[in-house]
Amino acid sequence: MRYIADLHIHSPFSRATSKTGNLQGLAAWARVKGIHLLGTGDFTHPGWFSQLKEQLEPAEPGFYKLKDEAIPPALSQATPVALPSRFLLTAEISSIYKRHGAVRKVHNLLYVPDFASAERINSVLAGIGNIESDGRPILGLDSRDLLEILLEKAPEGFLVPAHIWTPWFSLFGSRSGFDTIEECYGDLSPHVFALETGLSSDPDMNRLIPPLDRFALISNSDCHSPGKLGREANIFNTGFSFTDLREALKNPLTGGFAATIEFYPEEGKYHCDGHRNCKVCLEPAETRKIGAICPVCGNPLTVGVLHRVMELAERTEPYYPPGSPVVHSLIPLPEVLGEILGAGPATKGVMALYAKVIDRFGSEFALLLDTPVEEINQFSPVLGEAVARIRTGKVIRTPGYDGEFGVIRVFAAGEREALAGQIGLFAGKKTIRPAKKLPRTPLPLESKPLPPADTPKAPRKPNPEQLAAITSTARNILVAAGPGTGKTFTLVARIEHLLTAEHGRAEEMVAITFTNRAAREMQERLSRELGEAARAVFVGTFHAYCLALLRKETPDLLVIGEDERDLYLRKVFPEVSRAEHHILKKQLAGYVDQLNRGTLPAGGALPELLARYLASLAPNKAIDLDLVIPLCVERLSSEPALAGHIIGRATHLFVDEFQDLNHPQYRLVLLLGAQARVFAIGDPNQAIYGFRGSDLTLFQRFRDREGVATLALIRNYRSAPAIIDGAAALIRRNRQSGDTQLIAESTSTARIEWHQAPSAQAEAEWIVRCIEEGLGGTSSLSRYTARRDDQAPPRSFADFAILYRLSQLAEPIAEALHRKGIPFQLVGATPFYLKPGLKSAYHFLLANAADAHLHDHLLLMASLPGIGEATLSRLEQELPMRCPDFYSAALALPLPAGAAQSIAEMGKTLAPFRRAAEHGLALPLAEAMPMLGIDPQGPEAKRLLQLANAFGNDLQGFCEHLRQNAQATAYDERAEAVALMTMHGAKGLEFPVVFLAGIEEEILPCTIANRLSDVEEERRLFYVAMTRAKDRLIVSNAANRTIFNRSAAHRPSRFLREIPASLLNETVQQRGEKGNERQMKLF
């Protein structure tokens, strides 16, 4: 069967698309154009995916049709031929990520044969990034990994790199692409068998490059409105099914893939080189002569597709093996008619004539491809002449450049005027200009746009200060290490030195960190340097070390953390009221705080409830998480035999972040240091956890101990000099400040940016615009595409961090990022499905999961009618902490009738829900919502349902996704996403570009909501936040902000005036201004 297919379009859920692009509108315009098969586009978007499932039904294998094929006409005065309108499930993914040391921006097309395959892919992608904000989601996902996901979740599907020559967002793009398929897709490259050439290139250009010979070259419209369908398309002559289409593309020389319908490539908006603002358009050879610098403005030119193709070309003439698809270069019919009438293609007169032509010839492609010219002449000799010229390539080309579409004309200027109203004028008076085709001579590849592989780095050598710390023979060493001075490098190098040069034993070395993230980083570095020997070194947090010691005696020790503590208290003390439980928790918190601060009175009596709680732990083989370190220290202090056994095994102790120690941790260091050599490293200027009990004086106390050698690391390898100088000026205001003067190794001349916005919302929008600009735009439609300074280093999402003092400041920023579809990870925030009004749905889903805990069931029960505190208390007391058959066990208990009925009804819904969920989660979840007190039509409920729909029938995967994100308080360094986190959470991290938002009085230093803050510690916190930045530090404040339900005017923080004015670049945004034009220089 011969059929025409346009396999790359977008839905109304994509940015800058027509709202008429619904399925009926697409089908109607497909008939006007003469297209049999359309890609659906955007199946990753939950809203569009729901419409696809609701309105489509299976047709031929792998193709779908409208359930209601009563398609309204696209043109009121035309009746096109009623072709069968079929749809193929497609999506486009925008991947922005780092590979081989460079930022890559690549668009890929996904093709799958059924909804189940699409659901499986959506389920994975929803866990990676935001698939809700744009039909073409922007993900920090490597193209190779995307292909792997497709092959695993949709083995029958295939991937096609999209518009492969677009400068900013494509496989071979001059600004963000690769030089070969293999560089991009690695070991999975053989699974790529087709490439989309895009509007700015044609098969002739691509067939100059021998490595592309094995690929089918497809062409699609990439349209954002139905009227643009078929700008480019494909003609097949094969079976009408997904499998036949795929096999025709896999084997493009067998005749199944018959032809492509092409734009003249010069009409594409990135064909030539140039600057649209300067009206400069150049051919590749001309660009090379002037060094690719604009002769008008002096900035680098945007290198077009033709230039990039010529760089990779190895032939002077295109090569087409026998059986290659035919190439039809056409001009869209509305443009032809507009030229004839001397009007725009979308004007009323042109569209009226367009309707007449469609009504006469059946479809646009029927006219342009198949209808004999003689027959067209009978309708209009001028149109017949135009079609004849188009078919023979006798057209006039004005190429596009730098985002400006080119113009392809059929008639010379004088011809059109002469022909006005005189349709017979062609005879004997043809003045056709020869078609001007730009020369296609291969160019030497002077400089590749991006490195094809990681540049090997020489082994890092320590500087003199680091070397002194690494090789010191002192028994006890304290290193003051400022930010960016190589603290972790030095500590790891010290361990390596002791193991190799001094023949130390790895199993006798203990390295203690403050966070699991720091422990992972240290372990990874040790493994890289030492291989298997690193496994024997203990690397972990204080908690992990002490818990490991305690579990040597009690392997099944139960650790009671915050989530389990309430339930444990109620089970152990059922006779105590909830109010007393609350009192007990406060007593426990106070007791732990006194322990940490070293202020617990010796021999003081404990409150009765607290004493009972502490006494209950050992008999139950349990320990409170907050008491792990104090209890371990107490046992080591009071049990000499135990201490001798443990302490004697550790000969070397390494302690990171020494400035953050509390009293039990310091005592542990001294206990272990009685036998072991101690290497402690930290920075007094970064002591920010006094509110948790950390005591900066302990750093000084250890420094003053006899026999402790004190050293300093002073060379900062992270931040620009202005950042270091500004941070140093700030911290000198503290009475307790370290005396180490940092030396910035960077040569950057950038200053600290300070932006004052009129409101929190304006501040958020400004930050997002800066990120978009720093990325060079996030799509080909972005106003910042091609505007980034070529001298600035390329950026990816993970290069940006937005830090704030209070988590409440994150919401407007997160909303602004979400609206733009920019991937971000919000560290420590409450997800939307845990907010009041939707929480019961979350607990309902978890209760249906295979690994549900008693805690999950009880929280769900608390939302049901008829279940009060008495019933919940009984369930807590009688049922074990892990209860696989909760409902049967609960109903076996003597419960009030109303409670038993609610539990029974809920229990009865589980099995039907799970069965229904096997066919899709969204519908049964929507049906369960009213029982949970949720309106399924509410905006947040719809959002949850759309997210559920993306997971298809994967209940366990959906629950794991919800639970993981509910607890995702830690920064994931692997995520290709903008980081949003508190200043405390950013400790130990670094980013090329850092925004510090909300730098205002009452927020920093924090005195809002009656908080009492240590101003010196708040200043240290700001110091830590500033020194997270490598290249750019941008601070901002809002003149007005609503926080804690209170709207008020805010003044800039006093700390900003403590930074020398010479280091600041200050801008003030007035209300109503967008505030972006003056900031273009930032990147």
C-alpha angles and dihedrals in degrees: 000000000000113000140158120232133191103193104178119061137129135237129226086267092071122086119269094011132136118259087221089069093098120131094268092048092048092049092048093051091043087063091048090052096041096244120150101186130037132185109235093220124206101038087155092069110093093215096050092041090056090053092049092053093045098047105032132071132184117279122162114001108297093000128098136207135198114273087219107044093181090115116189113231118265091210118037095212098044135074108194123194108284097242118181106267111216133174133211120200108249139159138181121220123199108210119193112178146126121265129165090001097303137093112254127196111190131164119210132188121221123204122190133173101223147016093256091061091047091050092053091051092046090051091059097041092050088061092052103048150330110312094164105069101059137023087229100049120212109224134176088228126133112240090232091055091047089055090050091053090051093049092049099043100033109024092174092052129087140208127227122190106237127235088341098200103048103128099229107029114030149083096262097023114149092227105040111005143090135257096230139028090238094059090057104039100025116188091001094060093107088065090064109084105155135050130197108227097201130216096290097058136046134199091268090063094044093048089065088074114074097201088064094056094097094055131089108234110218129187128207138169099241081205125183095193130039094241089065094058115128098023079135126006146156132248119214130189102191143084115321099242141094093254094050091048092050093048091048089057092045089054104032096168097061097079099253090104096054108173149334129234109220142194110230094262092228087068090063114104095235101041101112134029122261153090117278094199090054094042090235117147119173140176116236096258091051090050091053092051092059096040094251090286119134110248090213106047102013095234125123114280122239103252111223135218096265091054092049092048091050090053091058097035120114098177134063093209128040117255120220116181118213112285095028116152116268117250121226113189109198142168117227109260096236088058091051092049091045090054091050092050095038092237139109117280093243097047121119096250094049093048090049090054090043090056091051091051092049091047090051101043103028100238143004095257092046087060099041098041112023115020113098113247090235090060091048089050089060088061096038128345090204092055090044091054091047092052091047091053092047092051091052096043094244095144136127114244129205105179126228122234142179095005095318113120116235125234126237115193132186098201132045116242095258093048094057093053092046092049096051106122093349106094093171096056096102095082109105095343105085113143099175113170113225112260108264109220117182115243113263105204117153113253126212111257095243096175128358113235092233134008113268094216143013112288106237112244124215115244108274115250122206119248118237095270093048091046090053090054094044096051102033114133094204115125094226122029131184116192121195103209119182123208116296095009096120100264097160092041090054095047093049091045089052091055091047091050093051092048096048111025096033097031094234122175115249094212089060094056123095121189115187124196133179100234136036088234091058090047091053092049092050093047091050092050092048090049091051092050102036107022116202093357089071092066092073094056111092109233118176149100126292087257093051093048095048093043090051089054093049094046091056085075098031109030094178094050110154114223113209110209131179095280094051098038098083092048093046092050092051093048095047096041106031092155093060118091123242090248089057089048088057090050090049092053090052090048090051092049091050092047092051091046091053090049092051094047094044092238100117107126112244111249092001117154117249124224110269097245093048092048090051091049093050091046091051095059102072096049089052092048088242138130131191112245092230092053099051095098098039092047092048091049092047092052093047089050097047102035109061094183092055092044093049092050094049102033093048091060094059114074098163127038122189120189124190126201091019092174090069098059121128124206100271090048091049090049089052090053091051092047093051091040090062087081105010131071109246126220109183125179132182147115124255089205090063098054101128106147102079089122088065094050101270112148120208091197089070089068089054092043092055091045090056095050116114114264097019113133113213120208135169137214108212108167114096113206096176116059139053114256093251090057092050093045092047093048091047092051089050098049094047087072088072119092090212100052129138115255095221113119112211122221115209112222092192118098096205116137094200118130129216110269120222118190123186114202128190095232143007090256092052089048091052094048091048092052091050092049090052090051092049090051093046089054091049088244130314098242141012086262094057117114088223096057109119092006101095117109109262090218092061116092115254115264135209128192094265090059091073129076129178113201130188138174097235127035089226088074093065100073101079091043093049090048092051092050091047092053090054093046092238111155113241139165114221105206116212098358129134110250119231094252092060094056119107112279096034103045094093090061089055092051090044091056094046091049087058093051121102094241098047116154129214086251091060093050094047093051089051091048090053090064095053125095117254095026113110137167094282093056093045090050092052092049090050093050099044103038126070121246090255112042116175095184100036099161097050090046092047094049090051088066123085101257134163113275095246093050092046090050093051092047091047092049092048090047090052091055094056101072094044090045092052091047092049090045089061085072096042136321103226101068098048090043090053090050091051095049098082089054087054093050094254127131105225089206093061115112096243091044090052089050091054091046092050090049090049090050090057089060093054108198098340100118095165092048091049092050091048089051092051094045094045093051092044089059099033098121094137126084113249107215090192094062115101093219142107110270121231115186145133121272089250090053092053094061109126095019133103134197134184091233123031128184117197106200130194097021093171140132113273088027098057110044084029113230099138120123091022093296117162110217133183101239092207091053090047088053090051088051091055088048090054091048093049093050093054087078122092107180108359131031116185119180123189141180136187125229090216128027139167113219131159087007091299122115115202145146114268131204123214113268117270086235091070091062089052089067112085111258090228089068095050131084102198126196129176121206116207122216110276095025119111090218096211107103094067090049099057089100092065092084 
